Every structure is written in C-alpha cells, then in structure tokens.
Amino acid sequence: MTKAVGPEAGGEYIEIYGVRWSRWAAKLSAQVDIIISLIIVLAVTAAFHLHFMLLAGDWDFWVDWKDREYWVTLTPIVAITFPAALQYVLWEKFRLPIGATLAITGLMVGAWIARFFGFHLWSYFPFSLVWPALMIPGALVLDCVLLLTGNFFITAVIGGMGFAVLFYPSNWPMLAAYRLPVEVMGSLVSVGDYIGYAFTRTATPEYLRFIERGTLRTFGGHSAWVSSAFAGFVCVLTYLLWWHIGMLLSRVTTLPNRWRHLFGYPRERPPQTASPAVPRDAS
C-alpha cells in the first residue's frame, strides 16, 4: 500500500508498506530495481545458454543430429537444471510459479539469437538445419505442478517426469518432416540426413558425437520412448539437486551499508557499549 504523507497534499514523503520514503529516494529505488532485474535476467539467460550449449548443444545444433537416443535423453536432463534453481528462488521468495517458464524462455531466446546471427547470417546454414528444440511445454508443466501442489518433491516426481516425456512429442511436429525417407543417388536416407550431406560442416575428430548408436532398437523400434522414460527418471534426481543449489545460492548475508539512508532507511547506529559497572561505596 502506498499513501502520501507530509505537510502538503502531494506530500514530500510517501509511505510504502509502513516504510517512509522521500519521493526522490522512492523513484531512485524503483529505477535501481529495474536495472538489477534486467541484469539478473540477462545473466541467467547467458549462463543457462552457455551451460546448455556445452553439455547438450551438439545434438541440438543440427537437424540430422536430433536422434532418438542421445538427443532425447540428454536434452531434458541438461535443460531442467536452471529451471529448478530459479523455481526455488521465485517460489520461496516471491510466491511466483513462473521460474521454469522464465528460464526456458530465456534459453529459447538465447538459442534463436545464436542460430540466427551465428549459424544463419555468419555461416549461411539454413534454418531447416539449425532450428533449436522446443521445451516450453515441459516448463509449463513444471510450473503448473508447483502451483497446484506447492511441494517441490511432488514437482520433482511428476513435473520432472513430464518435462522429459513431453520433450519428444512437443518437437515431433517440427521434426516429422525430416524423418521422411528419400532416395539420393541410389541410397535411402532421411530428409534430415540429406540436408546434412548437402551442407558440410567442419569438425575436428574430438568434436564428433555418437548419433543413433546403441542397442535401444532391440525394444522394437520404440527407442525414443525408452530414452524419454530414462531421461524422466534422471530429471527427477536432477531437479532435486538443482532445487537445493538454488536454495544455497539464494541465501542472503547482510553487510553494513553506509548508503542505506539514500533508499529511505534510517541510518545505522553504531552499537553502544555498556559502561563498566562502578561498585558503590559501602556506607
């Protein structure tokens, strides 16, 4: 609640939730809050994007590398980390159930900026080869479960499993066209593989990754769903770990602030030392 106090109708001071502020101090505090919020959003987006690109970005860079095993398994596990930590901060400190959606949206914005300027404009790769994966549906499930239950453990079990299981279906409408078979010079390949053959990418041997290698095809061709189920189990554990990491990183330690009076708070007074007791003269 905000109300004006002071000698005039406009008031030289305003009272916000029981704290008396001068008008210029309140305006300055609001501007500082906006600047700090923007810095935090940009820092979290950059850190999350770097974290994702280093651990799972290789399988997410190219459409022919988006396989049914490693891409489906690693991407949800890596992507649930920052949403879990940000959920703790926004839910426990502000009661806002938007942490996962905010983190994933920042990752999507950062990924599209990198793909547009770095891959498309700089290296001339088409968007059909370098589009990033979609993870917003899983983030919405995380936030909805946390909002409805208010319990981080239930969110980890139900929301973490849903975050991983929904990853492949939410990307299938964009990915299905690149899974169609096509005959090229007497060889049967997928459309995604043919696009990868047409646009050669340079890479050193240590940069190569495993694509569609493994024994999951023994499950009758359902390797994507087996990978999703395994990713969901690991996402539950990863969510619990990063929820506590967010708890540790959000602990605030206070230090003496000499400029706190500029933001409407009273000046800190030095601690008063008690005078030594003087014994009375016996009379």
Buried (B, 14 or more C-beta within 10 A) or exposed (E): EEEEEBEEEEBEBBBEEEEBBBBEBBEBBEEEEEEEEEEEEEEBBEEBBEBBBEBBBBBBBBBBBBBBBBBBBBBBBBBBBBBBBBBBBBBBEEEBBBBBBBBBBBBBEBBBEBBEEEBBEEEEBEEBBBBBBBBBBBBBBBBBBBBEEEEBEEBBBBBBBBBBBBBBEBBEEBBEEBBEEEEEEEEEBBBBBBBBEEBEEEEEEEEEBEBBEBEBEEEEEEBBBBBBBBBBEBBBEBBBBBBBBBBEEBEEEEEEEEEEEBBBBEEEEEEEEEEEEEEEEEE
